[in-house]
Amino acid sequence: MAGSPEADRASRWRAGVLQLRCLAKLEQWEALAREGNALLAQPELADHEAAMDTLILLSYGEIQLGDAEMSLRAAFAALQLSLQRRSPAHSAQALDRLAMSYLWLGDAGLAERYLLEAIGYCHQLGDADTSLLRYSNGLVLLITLYDALCAAARHGEAQALAQRMQRFVVQGSKIEHQARRHYERRIWAANLARWQCRREDSEAHRQLLLAQLAEADTRGWGNIRRTLRLDLARFACAAARWNEALEHLQQIDSPGERPMRLLQAKLHQGLLVETLDALGRADEADAARHRSAAMLQQEQAAIERVRDLLPDLHNAVTQTLNQTEQQQLDAEVRRLREHEAAGLSLSARGG
């Protein structure tokens, strides 16, 4: 009832989720972790929809900080709540986050499995715009997984993945025609162009990427613009078009551009090292290597800083789980750590 203590709490929780969304848009990841932790500490939050939104946003933020384990924990908790509350929309988002967490933790098989499950939930949503956004996020994960497999010289698995996912690409393209919002359609089109270039690095597909880049430039969509330029630089490197690659990389880091997310910045520096080495610009290549090493230290420092500032974040995330679920999650984290220690993990951290 309006004005009741329950309604007041629900209103505060919704306001808290809106704040988390704003922090995500501003890419204030440590602040997102801090405020998300505070929201989860509210005693009755787990019974409200805001708990699922908070956990999903925390999972996203922790990936940006480089803490894939905490991202996995938040996504797992979000999925359990969404299944209990029978919320297909939240289940789709939680599965999407779970897939990306598994990818960054090196398990390609589970990353693909949860991606496909997220897509399955998309079909229950009914809203074309929401479904297309989930498909677009799925395509980003597919591209990242494909790149990681290729980088690990697992080309047979990469080609098999592409064949399995072709139906998904066709389904997303059909939904695009039903979507009303321009932004959702353009994100899908940009990611589709990126995927097509991986399947066939042709001049026609490069022109598609350039067309998407031109629109992103016009509309000021900085993150899309950087992603497309990184892809164009990557393809130019693969074809030994080093001057073209360098031009794209310099444009990404030009004055006035918003600072890159850490994951993008690491890929940018890696491509810059490769390009400058190929052009014989050894001093600049060494400087890029030093920046790349500094970014790895920055990533670890950010993880440790959040863990020091928020020692109870782990408990705040898992308090929504029952004892059996917590044990299952802890066992899964141990398995992934052992997999990585044995050198069996797929590395997706550069893309």
BAGUKE-740140 format. One line per field, with one value per residue: residue in three letters; y negated, z negated, x negated of N, C-alpha, C in turn. Coordinates in steps of 0.001 Angstrom, whole numbers, plus 500000, padded with zeros to 6 digits. Each point is the difference from the previous one (the first is absolute). Layout:
fido: ala|...
nnorth: Y|...
nup: Z|...
neast: X|...
canorth: Y|...
caup: Z|...
caeast: X|...
cnorth: Y|...
cup: Z|...
ceast: X|...
# end
This chain:
fido: met|ala|gly|ser|pro|glu|ala|asp|arg|ala|ser|arg|trp|arg|ala|gly|val|leu|gln|leu|arg|cys|leu|ala|lys|leu|glu|gln|trp|glu|ala|leu|ala|arg|glu|gly|asn|ala|leu|leu|ala|gln|pro|glu|leu|ala|asp|his|glu|ala|ala|met|asp|thr|leu|ile|leu|leu|ser|tyr|gly|glu|ile|gln|leu|gly|asp|ala|glu|met|ser|leu|arg|ala|ala|phe|ala|ala|leu|gln|leu|ser|leu|gln|arg|arg|ser|pro|ala|his|ser|ala|gln|ala|leu|asp|arg|leu|ala|met|ser|tyr|leu|trp|leu|gly|asp|ala|gly|leu|ala|glu|arg|tyr|leu|leu|glu|ala|ile|gly|tyr|cys|his|gln|leu|gly|asp|ala|asp|thr|ser|leu|leu|arg|tyr|ser|asn|gly|leu|val|leu|leu|ile|thr|leu|tyr|asp|ala|leu|cys|ala|ala|ala|arg|his|gly|glu|ala|gln|ala|leu|ala|gln|arg|met|gln|arg|phe|val|val|gln|gly|ser|lys|ile|glu|his|gln|ala|arg|arg|his|tyr|glu|arg|arg|ile|trp|ala|ala|asn|leu|ala|arg|trp|gln|cys|arg|arg|glu|asp|ser|glu|ala|his|arg|gln|leu|leu|leu|ala|gln|leu|ala|glu|ala|asp|thr|arg|gly|trp|gly|asn|ile|arg|arg|thr|leu|arg|leu|asp|leu|ala|arg|phe|ala|cys|ala|ala|ala|arg|trp|asn|glu|ala|leu|glu|his|leu|gln|gln|ile|asp|ser|pro|gly|glu|arg|pro|met|arg|leu|leu|gln|ala|lys|leu|his|gln|gly|leu|leu|val|glu|thr|leu|asp|ala|leu|gly|arg|ala|asp|glu|ala|asp|ala|ala|arg|his|arg|ser|ala|ala|met|leu|gln|gln|glu|gln|ala|ala|ile|glu|arg|val|arg|asp|leu|leu|pro|asp|leu|his|asn|ala|val|thr|gln|thr|leu|asn|gln|thr|glu|gln|gln|gln|leu|asp|ala|glu|val|arg|arg|leu|arg|glu|his|glu|ala|ala|gly|leu|ser|leu|ser|ala|arg|gly|gly
nnorth: 501196|498991|499574|501296|500559|501004|499104|499432|501201|500443|498821|500159|501252|499591|499003|500952|500770|498951|499820|501300|499864|498901|500642|500991|499128|499507|501345|499734|500925|499340|498866|500632|500531|498796|499349|500911|499965|498669|500106|500910|499061|499460|500138|499298|499599|501159|499446|499117|499558|498986|501106|500451|498809|499930|501269|499776|498833|500612|501011|499104|499306|501174|500342|498793|500336|501085|499909|500965|500333|498739|499770|501136|499642|498754|500457|500881|499072|499165|501015|500336|498706|499818|501151|499627|498805|500968|499406|500311|498750|500180|501115|499361|498937|500759|500713|498834|499534|501086|499897|498682|500250|501020|499170|498999|501026|499983|500069|500339|501244|499620|499242|500930|500920|499129|499757|501285|500216|498997|500505|501190|499338|499549|501235|499980|499072|500321|499239|499528|498806|500507|500759|498961|499294|501002|500018|498677|500073|500897|499132|499052|500800|500238|498703|499689|500919|499589|498726|500362|500700|498991|499138|500980|499634|499807|500023|501284|499717|499052|500812|500978|499098|499522|501269|500313|498852|500568|500985|499832|499907|501035|500594|499568|500359|501074|500095|499741|500675|500638|499726|499204|500254|498822|499631|500741|499455|498823|500264|500569|498983|499229|500718|499938|498736|499871|500693|499310|498996|500603|500115|498742|499871|499552|499396|500812|500944|499647|499904|501169|500429|499518|500581|501079|499916|499718|500930|500867|499573|500078|501141|499997|501170|499477|500778|499783|498702|500081|500700|499207|498949|500583|500306|498784|499603|500844|499700|498723|500293|500708|498888|499722|499403|499850|499225|500812|501063|499383|499680|501216|500538|499131|500284|501258|499684|499419|498762|499916|501144|500591|500053|500943|500929|500533|500761|498896|499325|501152|500188|498735|500146|501150|499440|499023|500887|500817|498923|499451|501224|500226|498789|500786|499654|500454|498738|499693|501088|499680|498743|500533|500737|498925|499329|501011|500043|498662|500287|501014|499173|499105|501015|500564|498783|499858|501250|499835|498833|500539|501032|499070|499227|501120|500234|499387|499537|500882|499676|498728|500431|500794|498944|499757|500751|501178|500807|500761|498890|499553|501211|500017|498742|500249|501140|499250|499066|500975|500557|498790|499816|501226|499723|498787|500500|500870|498726|500337|498795|499623|499251|499250|499805|500339|500570
nup: 500000|500800|499637|500231|498887|500389|500271|498831|499432|500591|499646|498791|500023|500512|499098|499121|500600|500016|498759|499789|500641|499287|498920|500457|500292|498797|499997|498932|500334|499414|500438|501161|499835|499645|500943|500867|499388|499968|501267|500283|499268|500792|498801|500622|500500|499487|499306|500482|501069|499156|499262|500902|500089|498671|499877|500928|499451|498826|500572|500622|498882|499383|501099|499978|498721|500670|499136|500825|498942|499611|501265|499961|498816|500452|501135|499296|499078|501005|500553|498831|499741|501206|499781|498770|500534|500792|500103|501164|499836|498682|500262|501041|499216|499003|500900|500534|498773|499750|501213|499853|498793|500488|500983|499134|499470|501349|499676|501184|499527|498755|500509|500901|499062|499160|501009|500341|498689|500015|501137|499392|498958|500955|500422|498671|500423|501276|499320|501226|499437|498942|500821|500814|498890|499573|501192|499914|498705|500437|500971|499056|499227|501028|500301|498710|499942|501144|499616|498807|500638|500846|498966|499532|501300|499425|501208|499784|498711|500457|500983|499104|499172|501015|500305|498726|500037|501195|499416|498971|500899|500615|498824|499618|501217|499754|498765|500631|500907|498830|499733|499017|498980|500461|498746|499598|501023|499666|498713|500290|500798|499020|499060|500786|500270|498696|499801|500925|499473|498889|500554|500447|499914|500489|501156|500461|499233|500456|501166|499646|499578|501110|500597|499227|500312|501247|499833|499457|500964|500914|499411|500040|500633|498949|499206|500776|500030|498708|499754|500839|499448|498834|500446|500467|498835|499371|500831|499797|498706|500023|500705|498903|499804|499716|501042|500674|499478|500237|501162|500067|499646|500832|500892|499576|500019|500937|499901|498869|500295|499638|498777|500489|500070|498826|500222|500423|498945|499363|500662|499754|498791|499921|500621|499112|499058|500443|500077|498843|499508|500658|499503|499120|499290|499759|499923|501010|500627|499567|500359|501114|500046|499651|500895|500832|499604|500145|501123|500169|499618|500865|500845|499662|500113|501100|500365|499669|500657|500941|500060|499953|500915|500675|498816|499805|501137|499776|498698|500358|500916|499172|499270|501308|499813|500211|498963|500572|500319|498756|499539|500794|499643|498718|500185|500646|499080|499084|500675|500151|498719|499720|500777|499437|498785|500550|500309|499551|499440|500607|500635|499395|499201|501167|500068
neast: 499154|500388|498816|500141|499490|500824|500971|499698|499883|501112|500490|499444|500440|501160|499983|499684|500916|500820|499568|500171|501151|500176|499585|500790|500962|499681|500118|500758|499095|499009|500530|500130|498786|499573|500685|499572|498828|500112|500406|499068|499409|500938|500557|500943|498846|499580|501001|499159|500645|499815|500180|500879|500576|499924|500343|500914|500295|499990|500646|500733|500164|500153|500665|500589|500115|500405|501014|499601|499250|499842|499673|499304|499518|499862|499493|499286|499750|499743|499346|499466|499829|499499|499390|499651|499729|499531|498820|500594|500447|500132|500668|500548|500167|500487|500657|500341|500190|500730|500514|500079|500510|500712|500328|500118|500690|500170|501301|499490|499981|499765|499038|499744|499944|499434|499184|499989|499796|499112|499562|500033|499513|499175|500206|499821|499153|500118|499142|500175|500186|500655|500723|500095|500206|500791|500591|500033|500372|500898|500203|499983|500722|500803|499917|500182|500951|500493|499792|500521|500916|500162|499978|500780|500125|501188|499460|499821|499725|499182|499596|499872|499443|499308|499802|499724|499321|499905|500678|499162|499018|500536|500172|498793|499613|500750|499515|498850|500653|500134|498731|500408|499163|499592|499759|501046|500652|499471|500204|501177|500301|499534|500600|501075|499712|499788|501099|500645|499313|500394|501170|499882|498694|501136|499751|500955|499477|498793|500610|500537|498808|499469|501057|499845|498714|500361|500950|499141|499165|500957|500346|498668|500143|499353|500737|501072|499712|499662|501105|500656|499414|500197|501206|500185|499469|500789|501002|499673|499834|501120|500305|499261|501164|498706|499847|500822|499364|498833|500531|500552|498853|499428|500950|499844|498718|500744|499474|500673|499353|501119|499435|499201|500959|499700|501071|500617|499592|500191|501137|500322|499467|500662|501041|499864|499711|500963|500768|499646|500036|501135|500256|499366|501076|498762|499592|500821|499526|498775|500286|500511|498888|499312|500724|499780|498728|499997|500654|499141|499022|500481|500167|498847|499463|500763|499689|498725|500087|500779|499155|499028|500593|500260|499433|501164|499434|499033|500074|499912|499127|499318|500339|500154|498906|500572|499867|500924|500674|499740|500258|501067|500253|499731|500663|500884|499890|500002|501005|500518|499728|500416|501054|500033|499862|500830|500240|501206|499884|501091|499106|500929|498957|499573|501222
canorth: 498804|498770|499359|500994|500270|500892|499219|499089|500786|500371|498796|499753|501018|499662|498849|500509|500674|498940|499438|500963|499910|498765|500239|500854|499174|499132|500911|499841|501391|500159|499416|500942|501092|499487|499736|501278|500661|499345|500350|501405|500110|499734|501313|500690|499748|501230|500263|498973|500043|499226|500875|500581|498933|499645|501069|499986|498842|500289|500947|499236|499118|500757|500381|498825|499844|501116|501030|500912|500882|499309|499872|501295|500151|499128|500516|501234|499620|499369|501047|500751|499173|499820|501262|500095|499019|500251|498777|500301|498867|500009|501232|499779|499137|500709|501004|499240|499664|501251|500422|499179|500321|501264|499755|499342|500961|500966|501187|499699|500832|499456|498678|500212|500589|498991|499087|500588|499959|498615|499810|500691|499155|498853|500313|499891|498603|499394|498646|500130|499161|500663|501229|499670|499606|501242|500625|499221|500359|501345|499931|499532|501140|500927|499450|500112|501413|500367|499416|500698|501309|499781|499602|501207|500922|501046|499545|500923|499658|498704|500205|500746|499027|499134|500757|500213|498748|499330|499850|498875|498767|499843|499637|498613|499133|499925|499146|498610|499370|499769|499053|498629|498988|499913|500330|501455|500512|499650|500825|501315|499896|499831|501276|500936|499674|500514|501450|500344|499801|501142|501138|499751|498673|499508|498553|499678|500023|498845|498821|500038|499495|498556|499335|499973|499054|498646|499648|499856|498689|498963|500005|499887|501257|500205|501372|500708|499487|500590|501437|500162|499644|501090|501076|499588|500101|501428|500567|499410|500695|501354|499895|499262|498609|499447|498568|499913|500404|498944|498871|500310|500030|498612|499357|500446|499356|498595|499055|499777|501278|500460|501098|501332|500986|500708|501140|499459|499383|501068|500459|498895|499973|501194|499753|498929|500621|500775|499102|499208|500930|500287|498794|499706|498872|500808|499249|499838|501329|500280|499177|500644|501192|499541|499619|501234|500606|499153|500252|501240|499643|499172|500890|500722|499031|499656|501141|500041|498821|500252|501042|499397|499051|500691|501393|500771|500088|501419|500461|499283|500619|501383|500156|500319|501420|500936|500626|500900|499173|499428|501063|500264|498894|500075|501123|499620|499064|500811|500733|499080|499649|501151|500082|498972|500361|501093|499492|500502|498972|499165|498611|499027|498714|498935|499537
caup: 500000|500100|498728|498981|499922|501093|501237|499906|500227|501419|500760|499802|500734|501432|500194|499927|501263|501001|499770|500518|501468|500355|499789|501096|501208|499815|499871|498667|499581|498573|499333|500194|499039|498649|499817|500102|498720|499018|500286|499632|498545|499488|499492|500695|501440|500792|500355|500932|501338|500017|499704|501264|500777|499344|500233|501424|500213|499329|500831|501132|499519|499566|501213|500450|499080|500203|498980|500598|498974|499344|501012|500045|498795|500090|501051|499498|499029|500753|500703|499037|499634|501140|500191|498916|500212|501333|500777|501180|500381|499139|500278|501227|499682|499109|500810|500825|499122|499626|501175|500129|498883|500309|501074|499450|499117|500836|500336|501241|500114|499189|500544|501114|499481|499358|501061|500675|499076|499977|501236|499813|499194|500814|500750|499112|499596|500785|500438|501005|499661|498920|500546|500896|499168|499499|501135|500287|498974|500318|501135|499447|499342|501062|500630|499051|499906|501276|500014|499022|500565|501079|499389|499397|501116|499986|501167|500255|499076|500418|501170|499558|499297|501000|500668|499048|499647|501161|499818|499081|500776|500844|499122|499595|501149|500151|498930|500304|500806|499154|498943|500268|499592|500937|499357|499931|501355|500457|499271|500636|501334|499829|499579|501107|500933|499393|500151|501417|500354|499500|500851|501310|499981|501374|500135|499801|498579|499392|500281|499030|498741|500142|499996|498608|499312|500361|499242|498596|499915|500125|498844|498762|499247|499825|499767|501274|500886|499622|500304|501446|500402|499579|500970|501255|499781|499927|501346|500739|499547|500562|501423|500073|500415|498710|499898|499782|498616|499107|500090|499163|498597|499564|499904|498761|498861|500333|498988|500020|499867|498629|499686|500284|498943|499821|500906|501327|499987|500079|501388|500774|499834|500644|501446|500239|499949|501232|501151|499927|500274|501437|500697|499620|499050|498810|498751|499741|499671|498615|499136|499980|499148|498605|499673|499887|498701|498963|499967|499255|498591|499669|499857|498740|498907|499875|499349|498597|499327|499716|498976|498724|499585|499816|499635|499838|501262|500284|499186|500413|501237|499820|498963|500645|500341|498887|499720|501094|501140|499685|500134|501432|500595|499529|500686|501385|500014|499794|501242|500991|499584|500283|501453|500421|499490|500828|501326|500900|500227|501192|499624|500751|499329|500857|500963
caeast: 500846|499213|499744|499683|498556|499601|499948|498863|498791|499962|499664|498561|499255|500070|499123|498637|499693|499808|498663|499031|500025|499279|498573|499544|499895|498836|498862|499432|500177|499776|501162|501104|499806|500258|501429|500698|499789|500863|501387|500207|499988|501337|500402|501090|499867|500084|501398|500445|499412|498758|498856|499533|499364|498740|499026|499643|499127|498727|499269|499467|498942|498830|499268|499249|498867|499094|500219|500977|500569|501102|501045|500676|500808|501170|500875|500605|501032|501085|500740|500815|501150|500906|500712|500974|501066|500550|499834|499184|499150|498816|499250|499231|498863|499088|499307|499072|498871|499336|499232|498798|499108|499342|499044|498812|499348|499311|500784|500717|501192|501096|500339|500927|501254|500836|500421|501156|501132|500467|500764|501259|500885|500401|501215|501146|500193|501069|499669|498942|498850|499274|499430|498896|498865|499418|499323|498802|499027|499561|499085|498720|499368|499607|498801|498896|499668|499384|498655|499157|499678|499022|498729|499425|499757|501024|500761|501102|501086|500544|500857|501184|500835|500636|501059|501101|500658|500565|501448|500168|499811|501189|501119|499818|500277|501453|500526|499628|501044|501170|499653|500436|499028|498884|498730|499889|499768|498654|499036|500017|499389|498553|499421|500131|498918|498769|500010|499844|498596|499249|500304|499383|499381|500071|500168|501417|500307|499319|500828|501099|499458|499764|501305|500446|499123|500424|501206|499618|499354|501023|500892|499239|500018|498565|499579|500143|498950|498710|500028|499879|498627|499128|500163|499364|498556|499668|500025|498886|498795|500008|499664|498728|500205|499594|500307|501444|500246|499538|500944|501164|499599|499776|501313|500634|499344|499779|500479|501444|500705|500173|499072|500521|500110|498739|499915|499711|498672|499002|499968|499444|498546|499445|499964|499034|498670|499824|499912|498771|498894|499973|499573|498618|499962|499703|500161|501440|500520|499611|500848|501319|499865|499997|501387|500768|499659|500581|501441|500212|499855|501156|501143|499880|500134|501419|500653|499593|500553|501416|500078|499615|501037|501282|499698|501237|500736|500219|501126|501218|500479|500437|501023|501269|499977|500074|498706|499644|499587|498699|499007|499859|499258|498614|499360|499779|498873|498788|499728|499465|498634|499150|499909|499049|498672|499494|499738|501028|501010|499951|499781|500792|499840|499497|500981
cnorth: 498759|499370|500965|500191|500887|499240|499050|500740|500357|498818|499682|501009|499716|498819|500438|500694|498975|499356|500945|499951|498751|500188|500889|499196|499085|500792|499778|501340|500192|499419|500922|501155|499546|499812|501277|500800|499413|500385|501437|500196|499707|501327|500738|499870|501259|500333|499021|500149|499288|500869|500591|498951|499642|501034|500035|498841|500196|500970|499291|499128|500743|500520|498827|499725|501111|501130|500959|500937|499336|499785|501292|500171|499159|500507|501263|499679|499365|501053|500788|499208|499888|501271|500186|499105|500121|498728|500290|498869|499971|501265|499837|499152|500727|501060|499350|499652|501252|500496|499199|500283|501291|499830|499404|500884|501191|501231|499705|500779|499449|498595|500152|500535|498929|498915|500535|500006|498578|499704|500670|499185|498778|500265|499910|498543|499299|498622|500056|499180|500658|501263|499696|499580|501229|500733|499269|500294|501402|500018|499480|501164|501009|499537|500177|501450|500478|499478|500749|501373|499866|499649|501193|501066|501193|499712|500928|499713|498675|500159|500761|499080|499127|500722|500214|498733|499308|499794|498837|498661|499727|499560|498534|499030|499869|499085|498538|499282|499697|498930|498579|498980|500058|500476|501513|500596|499722|500790|501387|499939|499865|501322|501049|499753|500515|501512|500408|499836|501140|501236|499847|498571|499468|498483|499598|499961|498876|498718|499944|499455|498485|499220|499911|499010|498571|499589|499824|498662|498884|499872|499932|501235|500473|501444|500841|499577|500631|501482|500245|499661|501079|501172|499659|500067|501458|500623|499442|500661|501383|500005|499233|498613|499122|498519|499778|500361|498883|498804|500242|499952|498602|499246|500371|499195|498514|499086|499767|501277|500366|501143|501357|500789|500822|501155|499550|499447|501047|500534|498945|499997|501217|499834|498931|500543|500742|499092|499228|500871|500239|498800|499591|498838|500579|499245|499836|501338|500356|499196|500608|501259|499615|499592|501240|500688|499200|500232|501293|499737|499180|500863|500724|499069|499628|501119|500002|498824|500222|501062|499465|499073|500703|501462|500868|500167|501456|500505|499326|500624|501364|500178|500304|501493|500859|500729|500913|499229|499380|501044|500331|498928|500035|501125|499646|499029|500760|500757|499098|499569|501139|500161|499001|500359|501105|499571|500420|498957|499292|498552|499075|498585|498895|499387|499449
cup: 500000|498636|498883|499935|501134|501316|499999|500262|501478|500863|499872|500779|501502|500319|499962|501286|501108|499843|500543|501518|500469|499846|501089|501281|499946|499842|498693|499270|498508|499207|500134|499007|498585|499743|500123|498722|498933|500201|499576|498484|499379|499649|500820|501521|500832|500425|501041|501331|500068|499710|501282|500838|499427|500283|501456|500298|499328|500825|501180|499563|499607|501190|500494|499103|500176|499008|500477|498971|499299|500975|500098|498793|500081|501052|499554|499026|500701|500702|499034|499605|501148|500290|498921|500252|501382|500852|501213|500401|499169|500221|501240|499718|499128|500763|500919|499195|499605|501153|500129|498872|500269|501110|499437|499008|500762|500399|501211|500110|499216|500463|501130|499502|499410|500989|500681|499097|499896|501231|499886|499193|500785|500691|499128|499703|500780|500548|500927|499627|498915|500517|500883|499211|499416|501118|500310|498981|500243|501147|499561|499342|501034|500679|499089|499874|501265|500065|499060|500520|501113|499428|499367|501046|499968|501139|500340|499110|500390|501179|499634|499256|501003|500704|499080|499782|501186|499857|499063|500734|500874|499158|499567|501123|500244|498951|500262|500759|499179|498937|500413|499743|500882|499367|499943|501379|500452|499248|500627|501355|499895|499611|501101|501040|499469|500183|501452|500450|499480|500861|501379|500022|501435|499998|499747|498516|499259|500237|499071|498648|500051|499990|498575|499181|500287|499215|498523|499765|499979|498734|498664|499131|499811|499842|501276|500951|499675|500356|501488|500471|499564|500968|501324|499886|499973|501395|500855|499597|500641|501467|500229|500604|498779|499856|499762|498561|499037|500020|499129|498518|499456|499857|498697|498818|500239|498902|500141|499910|498525|499716|500222|498722|499973|500988|501422|500059|500103|501425|500892|499915|500650|501503|500345|499971|501299|501207|500008|500218|501506|500804|499629|499042|498598|498697|499639|499630|498551|499022|499876|499144|498525|499576|499814|498658|498854|499874|499260|498499|499526|499772|498663|498813|499780|499297|498504|499224|499625|498911|498629|499470|499634|499630|499880|501300|500355|499228|500411|501253|499725|498930|500586|500318|498755|499876|501134|501207|499762|500155|501464|500671|499582|500701|501446|500117|499797|501273|501043|499658|500319|501507|500518|499562|500839|501442|501028|500374|501339|499551|500893|499527|500891|500867|499415
ceast: 499122|499842|499669|498495|499504|499869|498812|498681|499855|499603|498515|499171|500004|499101|498533|499570|499773|498630|498923|499944|499250|498496|499429|499837|498789|498701|499240|500118|499777|501164|501210|499887|500335|501495|500820|499888|500922|501458|500288|500026|501363|500673|501046|499903|500230|501421|500526|499267|498661|498782|499437|499286|498629|498921|499540|499050|498644|499160|499350|498823|498741|499196|499159|498801|498969|500179|501082|500616|501176|501152|500810|500913|501278|500982|500716|501130|501200|500852|500887|501249|500997|500788|501070|501207|500647|500000|499114|499054|498728|499169|499137|498772|498980|499210|498965|498740|499213|499129|498713|499014|499247|498967|498717|499267|499436|500782|500878|501300|501175|500382|501019|501338|500910|500421|501253|501226|500560|500851|501367|500984|500463|501337|501247|500372|501097|499666|498790|498767|499148|499315|498792|498762|499304|499251|498698|498905|499459|499008|498629|499258|499512|498713|498783|499535|499286|498556|499056|499596|498956|498632|499287|499697|500948|500976|501155|501192|500650|500946|501268|500965|500758|501143|501199|500808|500654|501510|500319|499882|501221|501197|499907|500313|501503|500617|499680|501110|501250|499740|500369|498886|498755|498703|499798|499708|498573|498933|499937|499279|498480|499343|500106|498902|498662|499900|499754|498555|499126|500232|499366|499461|499921|500154|501444|500347|499278|500793|501219|499534|499804|501311|500545|499168|500428|501245|499678|499308|501034|500825|499264|500031|498563|499592|500106|498878|498652|499948|499801|498586|499007|500096|499321|498480|499559|499929|498865|498679|499902|499596|498705|500178|499700|500331|501494|500344|499621|500942|501233|499646|499756|501322|500702|499490|499764|500540|501504|500809|500107|499021|500659|500226|498711|499855|499685|498580|498899|499878|499355|498476|499344|499890|498968|498577|499713|499762|498679|498764|499863|499504|498569|499862|499807|500237|501473|500637|499663|500855|501402|499966|500039|501414|500866|499741|500608|501505|500329|499886|501195|501237|499955|500171|501458|500766|499684|500578|501459|500136|499623|501089|501300|499751|501245|500772|500303|501214|501303|500595|500613|501076|501379|500112|500221|498666|499546|499501|498632|498894|499745|499154|498535|499237|499685|498830|498688|499634|499360|498577|499024|499783|498967|498584|499370|499729|501034|501039|499785|499827|500802|499735|499457|501059|501227
# end
